């Protein structure tokens, strides 16, 4: 309940703002003002204004440091001086006034912040001095003894209380070794991982003074100076406490022996309602052993849900000092049977404070039944006697039964009169009667006897029972025996034994060696694999094999060291990882073994070690293969001249491998995880490209592609440390994602493509010059061709109508000129193929653009496409236009064009079909050749050439008379699909 009160008090604690928060707030304001004013000064101020803004900061700092109590006022005065000087030198009106005001505010904030910080430091120094005086006084006047020791154990200081507790003179203690006065630090010293003194656990030590008076002292210790090794030991006289504890322990032992015989549950609860003690009769009511109740269960955990809340409220009521009395509840056991109980509570009071509740729980099941038939109860002990779940029989020392409770009747299958006419020895097997009589005779001295035996009920059922007997009336030699049926428990024990047998059989099926040893290292259990592996004869039960016999001579000492470290007397920590040793088989063959060890038993009572020995020859072989594979990979990386990079985005760490030193022309350690180092090497372009990719694949509002398979590729020009520039091709892919599908790790490679870019640039310049030459030549030819066509028209007009032959030649000249013009136009279109790099284009958007340009007139266009993109030449729109234009020009009476898409394992097929006359079978391949066609034969030839740039193929698969059908086969790497949005 104290914890409840503490929590309640915490809720009403007034909210205050600490100085640290004020300093943090002022630091933030100051940082903002300084940053804003510096940016403003840097951009707009002239040199004089810039000089004035900074020269006044020095007196502000000096005033704040040496006169902190007036730092704010002096800083404000200095700021006004600067403001006046600044206003005198103003050159740009309002902008300079604003800039000066910002600097003025920065001065005031600086002075205020420094004043607070310096004053805080002075206050802390005063607190430290006061604390020093306080602890000096506490050291001398403390009722507990205090000893200060050097690192080698020499006593440097000791207060008066220490000399009184140890019954030694002060001058005799100073300069002595701590061990010489009966205090051995090794008995209570706790060490850290590197075996240096850090802290001492409390330890109780008994001292004998000069007059042989025994004094119990509780000792605490702690290192106070790591540099000198000095440590402090506190001595607390606990003699009275130890004597009181011994007396209390004796009294509590007698009390618990008494309560263990009572046929009701007596229990104790702590301040939180947890069981801290319960008698063994808890099995009768709660069907839970005392150990189970005291392992963290609360009192209301054993009650039905309807009574649990009432019990919690009553508990809180009781713990607040209200009246304690008897309360009735309904308990529930693991069989989900409700048991009415009557609980009487009393306080556990220690040092005049309530430390918990003590309770007695009575099972009311039988009593409620009896109360209906009996209006007047006999004595209280008779009620308890009749309502006990255990069988209770009262008999004399010769065994004659006087009385038995209902449970005894049920257990022995007898009526009341029949039971009274019997002797208790009648229910024991003949071979156990002598032992029972011996136990009964032992009770003459007043001892309680607890033993297990076997009973025979009147219906000849054999019962396993636990019996507790005690002489209750020595004068009449009356004995009360409590009998508990443990038949089911015995069955469970036998089942446990059978389970252990099955476990041992299971270990014999394992392909690893399983063993157990005693505390000396002698193997006490070995499975079949162990017998076979190490050549032990399983038929000889007296075989002698030690744990060190499993390994070679060179590993025996290491294995024994690990074995000893498992034992709690030697060390407290046990590793979960196996260790590798060289094993020796029955034929003296070496084999690698991985041995795991764990203690048998709890800390402090280790009975030995249990372990497993696993042959790892196959694992070793796999490791060698892995190393060989890694070596091949490294050789391949180095041979290819590439650099591998691995960016952990959560830790902001970059790992490099391969040809990175040659690539960057600088030395970058592979494990250098300093972000500034590798950011300086990789430069801004690298991170901007990756961040763009990162933003693209994590944008939840946009349509996405398959995130698991997406990768990015980028080229950028990098300046090396030696001043030269290189072109780098970077490829990467997301390797790991977090729970929100945000990338946390990206890996990739870098390739030096400087030579390739040089070749590309040279090729680009050559193509540029050739294209320029072609354009000029084409322009000149077209100009001359225009002249030819003009002269042809004049010639046609001058030719007499009566000269058909000359007219025919003129017509041929005009046709030849038109063909030349078409050929020249073709060279212009063909020249543009492949000039620009392929790009990703949305198929539906490109189709709609081409559809708008085509002269469709009354033709209906049906489109059934998924949302996907095609990696193709920028002239993809011209392809779609030519296919629709081809249907209009050559399809005959076309009224409908269908554009569809079909997915397949190789990628997909884009289909353009119409309902025209179709293409004859013999022309299906020729229509894509240069020069074939009813016009110039250039349209489908250009379509084929453009598609083949990115690996696409086109063919005509329609049926003559039913319409044309052009299929564009798109490879898998040239198509990507948008993810479907989830509604």
ABEGO torsion letter per residue (X at the ends): XAAAAAAAAAAABBBBBBAAAAAAAAAAAAAAAAAAAAAAAAAABBAAAAAAAAAAAAAAAAAAAABAAAAAAAAAAAAAAAAAAAAAABAAEAAAAAAAAAAAAAAAAAAAAAAAAAAAAAAAAAAAAAAAAAAAAAAAABABBBBBBBAAGBBABBBAAAAAAAGBBAAAABGBBAAAAGBBAAAABBBBAAGBBABBBBBBBBBBBAAGBBBBBBBBBBBABAAAGBBBBBBBBAAAAAAAAAAAAAAAAAAAAAAAABABBBBBBBAAGBBABBBAAAAAAAGBBAAAAAAGBBAAAABBAAAAAAAAAAAAAAAAGBBBBBBBBBBBBAAGBBBBBBBBBBBBBBGGBBAEBBBBBBBAAAAAAAAAABABBBBAAAAAAAABABBBBBBBAAGBBABBBAAAAAAAGBBAAAAAABBAAAABBAAAAAAAAAAAAAAAAGBBBBBBBBBBBAAGBBBBBBBBBBBABAAAGBBBBBBBBAAAAAAAAAAAAAAAAAAAAAAAABABBBBBBBAAGBBABBBAAAAAAAGBBAABAABBBBAAAABBAAAAAAAAAAAAAABAAABABBBABBBBBBBBBAAGBBBBBBBBBBBBEBBGABAEBBBBBBBAAAAAAAAAAAAAAAAAAAAAAAAAGBBBBBBBAAAGBBBBBEAAAAAAGBBBBAABABAAAAAAAAEAAAAAAAAAAAAAAABAABBBBBAAABBBBBBBBBBBAAGBBBBBBBBBBBABBBAAGBBABBBBBBBBAAAAAAAAAAAAAAAAAAAAAAAAAAAAAAAAAAAAAAAAAAAAAABBAABAAAAAAAAAAAAAAAAAAAAAAAAAAAAABGABBBBBBBAAAAAAAAAAABBAEABBBBBBBBBBBBBBBAAAAAAAAAAAAAAAAAAEBBABBBBBBBBBAAGBBBBBBBABAEBBAAAAAAAABBGBEABAGAAAAAAAAAAAAAGBBBBBABBBGAEBBBBBBBBAAABBBBBBBBX
